[in-house]
């Protein structure tokens, strides 16, 4: 294999670009660059999961055709991931935040370990991630023809 697969390139570019954008947006909002964890945490704008899966589905659709079986699988995969980000992971994150508050209230002044609450996505974060994924998929397809 002489070059990297356009499918893998789309996945890697989608993840790196979305996570990088997330870091930059948080850094600009907070006016400092001390948020290196944004490069690997879930949540915030844009959704890296959406960008990654939609970039893959876009390359598959452009390369193999939107009537191919593999495009149907890639599109379904992207839809499930985006649904999960909005509905399931977001709900779990909200429940985690509520549990953190309950633990803090019950502990009062005692020292306790507060578990991390995973964060899901708002519909806008998922939409922006998906649009970013389409753009990345198109660019990858054009540059690897």
HELIX and SHEET records of a PDB file:
HELIX    1   1 UNK A    6  UNK A   30  1                                  25    
HELIX    2   2 UNK A   36  UNK A   39  5                                   4    
HELIX    3   3 UNK A   48  UNK A   64  1                                  17    
HELIX    4   4 UNK A   69  UNK A   83  1                                  15    
HELIX    5   5 UNK A   84  UNK A   88  3                                   5    
HELIX    6   6 UNK A   89  UNK A  107  1                                  19    
HELIX    7   7 UNK A  123  UNK A  143  1                                  21    
END                                                                             
